[in-house]
Amino acid sequence: MDIDEDALKNFKNSKFNFVDSDGNDVDYSNLSDDATYTLRDGDAVVQDNMKAQNVVNTINNEYGKNVNV
C-alpha cells in the first residue's frame, strides 16, 4: 500500500484531509488495516469508515493524475 509522493503532496495542498476514528490527523506512512479513517472537507464529513486501502486508492487515484490543458 504505497501512496505516490506527488499524489500525497497534491492531496495535502487540497481542502480535504483524513482523520482517524479519534479525530486525529493521519500519519500516511503508518496506515493501519485495523483502523478506520474519515475523509473530511474542513469539518464536514465526506466519507466515513474508510479502510487503509481506500485511503491509499483515493489519494493515488484522485490526486496522482496529470491534467493536460
C-alpha positions as CSV (number, residue, x, y, z in Angstrom):
1,M,0.0,0.0,0.0
2,D,2.2,2.8,-1.3
3,I,1.0,6.3,-1.7
4,D,2.5,8.2,-4.6
5,E,4.6,11.1,-3.4
6,D,3.2,13.6,-5.9
7,A,-0.3,12.5,-5.2
8,L,0.2,12.9,-1.4
9,K,1.7,16.3,-1.9
10,N,-1.3,17.3,-4.1
11,F,-3.7,15.9,-1.5
12,K,-2.1,17.8,1.3
13,N,-2.4,21.0,-0.7
14,S,-6.2,20.4,-1.2
15,K,-9.0,21.4,1.0
16,F,-9.6,17.8,2.1
17,N,-7.9,15.8,4.9
18,F,-8.2,12.4,6.6
19,V,-8.6,11.8,10.3
20,D,-8.6,8.6,12.3
21,S,-11.6,7.4,14.4
22,D,-10.4,9.6,17.2
23,G,-10.3,12.7,15.0
24,N,-6.5,12.9,14.9
25,D,-4.6,13.7,11.8
26,V,-3.5,10.7,9.8
27,D,0.2,9.5,9.6
28,Y,0.2,8.5,5.9
29,S,3.4,6.5,6.3
30,N,1.8,4.4,9.1
31,L,-1.8,3.5,7.9
32,S,-3.3,0.5,9.8
33,D,-5.7,-2.1,8.4
34,D,-7.2,-2.3,11.8
35,A,-8.3,1.4,11.9
36,T,-11.0,3.3,10.0
37,Y,-10.5,6.7,8.6
38,T,-12.7,9.7,7.7
39,L,-12.3,11.9,4.7
40,R,-13.3,15.5,5.6
41,D,-13.8,18.8,3.8
42,G,-13.0,21.1,6.7
43,D,-15.3,19.9,9.5
44,A,-17.8,18.3,7.1
45,V,-17.6,14.5,6.7
46,V,-17.3,13.5,3.0
47,Q,-16.9,9.7,3.6
48,D,-16.7,7.8,6.8
49,N,-15.4,4.3,7.8
50,M,-12.7,4.0,5.2
51,K,-10.1,1.3,5.4
52,A,-6.4,2.0,4.8
53,Q,-6.5,0.7,1.2
54,N,-9.4,3.1,0.5
55,V,-7.3,6.0,1.8
56,V,-4.4,5.0,-0.5
57,N,-6.7,4.5,-3.5
58,T,-8.4,7.8,-3.0
59,I,-5.2,9.7,-2.8
60,N,-3.5,7.9,-5.7
61,N,-6.5,7.9,-8.0
62,E,-7.8,11.4,-7.3
63,Y,-4.5,13.4,-6.7
64,G,-2.0,11.5,-8.8
65,K,-3.5,12.4,-12.1
66,N,-1.8,14.6,-14.5
67,V,-4.0,17.2,-16.1
68,N,-3.4,18.2,-19.7
69,V,-4.6,21.7,-20.5
